[in-house]
Amino acid sequence: MQTAMRLVALIIVALIAACGGAASVAVDPTAPLTSAAGTATPAATTAVATGAGWTVTDKSKATVRVHEQLVGVNLPSDAVLTATGAKGSFSLNADGTFSSDSKLTFDLTTLSSDQQNRDNFVKQDTLNTRQFPTATFVPTKVTGLALPLPASGDFTFTLNGTLTIRGKGKQVTFDLKATRNGGDLTATATANPTLKFEDFGMSAPSVPLRVVSVTDEIRLVIDIVATGPAS
């Protein structure tokens, strides 16, 4: 568009010169275009302003709860498994979207509960951590959050993004409760609705002689601890 307008300007100047106009008039084809008021017109307008980045610390963790019925136990109970080894960073734009390089990962080989046999089975058979050692979350947008984010306070909002486990991604929604104190940010993200094993191409764990059944429902909570700009 700009190239075409400059070409038009050059043609006009040439016509003026040909008709005996001021031959000293010159146009610099590399100069920025100007409006009628004489101010430079930018080549493009940035739709959103990218905020300063936040770095996820290793204090972050992901906790999974599934309902299971064990052999020899009268009542069902929750199996609680926690993954650590968090890495990543994110930057929130002025329109509630995230920069394209925003990403969080968790090391699934660190997954642990109160039973090592369960941990080994889930990691080796259900998650196949030898081939897929990490879970990845790519945030895309927040809603219900006033921006820019105040330097301190408590916030409740919704977060959308893509969660990838065992090589399969799914669009997920989290309910977030966050607290910012200057350059320190903590948040608890609860998946809502809950997830299913089949969402990621997995089957609910089944261990003969040990586990009677496991409900196909994954209740996922991510505790995020991040550091960033003080204001």
Secondary structure, 3 states (H helix, E strand, C coil): CHHHHHHHHHHHHHHHHHCCCCCCCCCCCCCCCECCCCCECCCCCCCCCECCCEEECCCCEEEEEEEEEECCCCCCEEEEEEEEEEEEEECEECCCEECCCCEEEEEEEEEECCCHHHHHHHHHHHCCCCCCCEEEEEEEEEECCCCCCCCEEEEEEEEEEEEEECCEEEEEEEEEEEEEECCEEEEEEEECCCECHHHHCCCCCCCCCCEEEECCCEEEEEEEEEECCCC
